[in-house]
Amino acid sequence: MSNESKKYLLNEKEIPEAWYNVITDMPTKPRPMLHPGTKQPLKAEDLYPIFSEEASRQELNTTDRWIEIPEEVRDMYKIWRPTPLVRARGLERALDTPAHIYFKNESVSPVGSHKLNSAIPQAYYCKQEGTTNITTETGAGQWGAALSLAASHFGLALAVYMVKVSYNQKPYRRSIMQTYGAEVIASPSMSTKAGRKIITENPNYQGSLGTAISEAVELATSTPHCKYTLGSVLNHVSLHQTVIGLEAEKQMAMAGEYPDIVIGCFGGGSNFSGISFPFMRHNFSGERSTRFIAAEPESCPKLTRGIFQYDFGDEAGYTPLIPMCTLGHNFAPANIHAGGLRYHGAGAIVSQLIEDKLMEAVDIPQLETFAAATLFAQSEGIIPAPESSHAIAAAIREAKRLRESGESKVILFNLSGHGLIDMASYDRYFAGDLANYQVTDEQVRENTKDLEKLM
Ligand SMILES: *Cc1c(COP(=O)(O)O)cnc(C)c1O
């Protein structure tokens, strides 16, 4: 077991004072997001009807390398940050690998995932600017849970559109949101035009993040004093998550090591960006040559098999056009249990980094992720979220490769959340009810063939 695993802890004074804006250091900047109507590069003002003004400005900020974290936000971070960095000796031993494996434990937040890192500043900026109501979508319910806590702290009313398959698979996440005082609606719903259209066309549709985003954006833009917030994909969300990597950098130094490989699971990119970007700046400056690996599900392989093209962030096409690695905004992923990874595209920054080969991606079958999760639980004592298990599975693949080659490299992965509210998924795994879902080339072609016409 894990009694040998060593924790590296920081003092709360060492919570970062600024987030790191990776765009300022990228050799090729991401192409601009485009206004969905005019197809012109987006201006911050174009986003003001949807997001808080500060989040809108951060979204398009390509000049400030460091962006100050407000004191009120740092104060709330203190509830659970800095999070531990752990040397996973139990897992190393179970794998009999010469690799040194570390993980950053973001599961210790009150809602059990990294999502709170961005929920707090987003709710804070809305409150500062006089917003009374906020709305959002949620897949597995992690983002909704995080935002519910943040909204309740800042006294905002919150309506969450929850992807229908998760609403039914993960009733406890729904109860968590309700406990914090949020209203939760299964998506697609009859409460919006976007939802009604989808239900009419396909009454059994179990929902997707893309659809839920359309519903939430529609509510925000049609309701006074109501703003929308997003838990992933966008630049400002990745920015907020850099607290993960900035802390991990200090903690790796305490351990006297520096990662050769950094791994994060990948839905829209926020936790991967959070752990990776601060380390990436040392690659950009030429000091280091760390490998960065995003681990995505085999059933939703936008980084490994999608195309790089302007696409919408949502099903109905309400969002700006984003230059992304995408499977097409109408892509309906299989109902895998890593609900937070069922999203059709990657954010603009990560998509450019993949295009420029400054990072890598792997796609992992569902059964391999649950096998990895079980091994991790038995060797380190923590039951991981099905999403995070993709990062664990990718770390295990690398550690096994190092066992073959005999090299002792340092692997760091992000444990984005715990799985204690996902035990129904583990039940299905143990009962032998889970399957792998491959996407065919034909499906990818079919889903992306019309994207050029958007331009
Ligand atoms: C939402 C979520 C993810 C996926 O989202 P990213 O933005 O890609 O990080 C991964 N892990 C957990 C625990 C999540 O809640």
Residues whose N, C-alpha, C, O or C-beta is under 5 A from the ligand:
A	BS01	LIG	S113 Q142 G231 S232 V233 C265 F266 G267 G268 G269 S270 N271 F272 G340 L341 A385 E387 S388 S416 G417
